[in-house]
Amino acid sequence: MTFAGFKLSPGLFSRNAVRRLAAAATTLAVLCVGPSAPAAVQAAEDAEAAQRPPVVLPIFATSKSDDCYDSGLITAIKRIASLSQNFINRTGGIAGRQLIVNVLDDKRDPQKAAANLSSAVADPQTIAMVGMMNATRAKAAFDASSKNLKAANIPFISDISVSKIIADYPSVFTTRPSEDEERMPVIAAFLKEMKFDHVAFVGEQDNVASGNLGDALKQVLGANAIVADHRLILKDSKPDATAVAAMIEDLKAKNPGIVFLSISGDARNDVLSQFKAAGFTPPMFATGRLETLVSKSGGSIYPNDVYQLAWDGFPEVYSERLRDLLLTSIHPEYWVFQGEKNDAAPGWKDGTCKVRDDDVPPDPLNADNMRALQTGMRYADMIRLIADAARSAPASASITDLRDFIVTELGTTYAAGKGMFKGRFGDWSFRPSSRAAARAPLLVTLPHGVGQPQLAPVQFLRLRNDAIRRIDTLYADIDLIHADRIDDNDQTFLADFYLSMNDKNGASIDQIEFSNAYLDPGSNSREITIRPIHDGGKSDAYPDHMKIYQVTGKFLYSPNLRNYPFDTQRFSIDIQPKHGSAAFIVQPPPRNLRDKSVSVDGWDPKDQYVSFDEDFVRTVDAQTLEPSVVPFYKASFVWLMKRQTTDYFLRVVVPLGFILFIAYLSIFISTHHFEAIVTIQVTALLSAVALYLALPKLDANIETLSDRLFLFTYLVLSIIIAITIARVNRRIEPIGWLRKSLAFLHIALVPAMAGVMAYYVYLASTA
């Protein structure tokens, strides 16, 4: 092919060549237009980036094959990850490239985990990787792809609990805290506080996480403090009874003050049962979920205190971010992750599995669903963190450059104490030395005789100078007596409640800040009145060590008026430490022990719960330009209340129904009385408008259900008027089939539309 005397080869017009020519032409044009050049160059780069191949982000997940029904974890991860993928792609992608998220399930097979990691590392379009929880499978996968993983320098945000596994891989981070920097200092401080001088360890042979805990205890506490170290061999996920008996006899002879038990799965409870049967039950510091140690009768299956470290929430307390997600979602059923029936589960053969009753609506707040939601949100936070780290990367960067850029950002911008990513599940930052999450673990205990996990009386937090600080747990409850004067425009309400707290650690209401109390603009003070009821001393009327106060005040709330007036609103009393030097963490009583009776004018109480949120104060020293982040916790005692709608039905719904009915009846008047018909219909429309203007005004920035109801009424009345006019039109009236069609629409369409809207309002009022 020739052009202007030049001979052009066919390969010149390949797709890549055309893109290069277009970019060159755009750049040349930019050089000719002067001041607008920078914007045009950026536009050219963005256009070129949008045409590049998409980048891939693999997610390493694990499903279980022995549950009667799938846990829903994989379903939650896939569904929520796809939401993050769509959001990132709508907001510019990764440096202008579209993102594709792939979920890779290892099915608890180390070889499968290794194969998944190997394929992800080998893919040239892999921009980053997230996931992988189990330490044993993670070690097998890392060992198999060690050389390629280091060379690729792919940013990898994992969930590995053993930070030593990632020590030799500079691009790998973990959302779990480091043993050396977070866990062991807290454990050492706890043992010192509780005066446990002699410690025994019982772990699991060939389990990376268990072995790492035992080794870390020896390193931190010293060999002399560890009086016994036993590593049991599990066969078919069960310990050998003879070996366990011999281990217990050895521990009896050495009489440790506390035993660290790191056994996975059901084997842990089997070992605890043998301790109980042998009559030797020292305090335990165990891994795994404490809820499985609670018997059906409500007591503990182990007759002594059991402790553990926890990161993902407090006992009897919800994550405020996840509860808010469920409460404000237009489709809350989207957040229900019911797993499918697992026919391969052994329980279907021996009869232990029971068929699920599909007629019972699923509860999004049950433990399994909340665990799936938390897992899905954790993975979604990892994906969003990758996108956030790449936000300022140049659009012209290659895949290799993007990988390097993200790794650098994760290690600097999100370094502990300097920056933090605020996600749906939690707030994320990393220790520069270990690349592990900077998250303070909580001490949780299952006290003997209580039968309910709760925060331990003391907690330990790491300060900026890496010192360990002891803080107290505030065992407190709020009993709402009455709430009134709820104002949707001012977003305030009056509350009268009792605040009770255990005073064993010197707790007092003077330490508490009601953070959502209304601040009077005139006096610049919070409108709260506090009256002491009991000072915590000896009393025949009140429990010892309980301080009780009656509090009356005006509080703020944030109404969501999308479904007004058939809405359910969240009212809360938020408390947090008044001073940073007197920090505390709130532990409420179990839900079944809280008083749920409350009187609220115009509202029906529906639910009550306690939630927590972790916030942070971000500061920058204007002189040294050194950024810093100071985290803190706050607790919310929440009541969900549904607005009573009897008044709205009588004042709005019923009059609108009569207005529509009268307008509908007018269509049966003879068309010879056209003026009378139109007068009735227009009067009906004006009456609906007047009724809307007469209602109390809401300062809502969204369209409420009440607004939609009136707009629908205007639409129906306008259709009635339009069809009436069309039926007497001189051009339409002679056409018989068209005239009959309009009459049919008048008679059938209007009632059908009104019926659909009535059903919609009915569903909203009963939701």
MOJO-V281634 format. One line per field, one symbol per residue. ss: DSSP state (a for helix, b for strand, c for the rest). burial: + if it has 24 or more other C-alpha atoms within 12 Angstrom, else -. A space follows every 10 residues. Layout:
BEGIN
ss=???
burial=???
END
This chain:
BEGIN
ss=cbbccbbcca aaacaaaaaa aaaaaaaaaa aaaaaaaaaa aaaaaaaaaa ccccbbbbbb bcccccccbc ccaaaaaaaa aaaaaaaaaa cccbccbcbb bbbbbcccca aaaaaaaaaa aacccbbbbb bcccaaaaaa aaaacaaaaa aaccbbbbcc ccaaaacccc cbbbbbbcaa aaaaaaaaaa aaaaccccbb bbbbcccaaa aaaaaaaaaa acaaabbbbb bbcbbccbbc aaaaaaaaaa aaaacccbbb bcccccaaaa aaaaaaaccc ccbbbbccca aaabcccccb cccccbbbbb cccccccbba aaaaaaaacc caaaaccccc bcccccaaaa cccccccccc ccccccaaaa aaaaaaaaaa aaaaaaaaac ccccccccaa aaaaaaaaaa aaccbccccc bbccccbbcb cccccbbccc cbbbbbcccc cccbbccbbb bbcccccbbb bbbbbbbbbb bbbbbbbccc cbbbbbbbbb bbccccccaa abbbccbcbc cccccbcbbb bbbbbccccc cccccbbbbb bbbbbbcccc cccccccbbb bbbbbbbcca aacbbbbccc aaacccccbb ccbbbbbbbb bbbbbbbbbb ccccccbbbb bbbbbbbbbb bbbccaaaaa aaaaaaaaaa aaaaaaaacc aaaaaaaaaa aaaaaaaaaa aaaacccccc ccccaaaaaa aaaaaaaaaa aaaaaaacca aaaccaaaaa aaaaaaaaaa aaaaaaaaaa aaaaaac
burial=---------- ---------- --+--++--- ---------- +--+++-+++ ++-+++++++ +++-+--+++ ++++++++++ +++++--++- -+++++++++ ++++++++-+ -+++++++++ +---++++++ ++++++++++ ++++++--+- -+++++++++ ++++++--++ ++++++++++ ++++++++++ +----+++++ +++++-++++ ++++++++-+ +---++++++ ++++----+- ---++-++-- +----+++++ ++++--++++ +++++----+ ++++++++++ ++++-----+ ++++++++++ ++++++++++ ++++++++-- ----+++++- -+-------- ---------- ---++---++ ++++++++++ ++++++++++ +-+-++++++ -+++++++++ +-++++++++ ++++++++++ ++-+++++++ ++++++++-+ ++++++++++ +++----+++ ++++++++++ ++++-+++-- ++++++++++ +++--++++- ++++++++-- ------++-- ---+++---- -----+++++ +++++++-++ ++++++++++ +++++++--- -+++++++++ +--+-+-+-+ --++++++++ ++++------ -------+++ ++++++++++ +++++--+-- -++-+++-++ ++++-++--- ------++-+ +++++-+++- ++-----+-- ---++++-++ -+++-+++++ +-++++++-- ---------- -++-+++--+ +-++--+--- +--++--
END
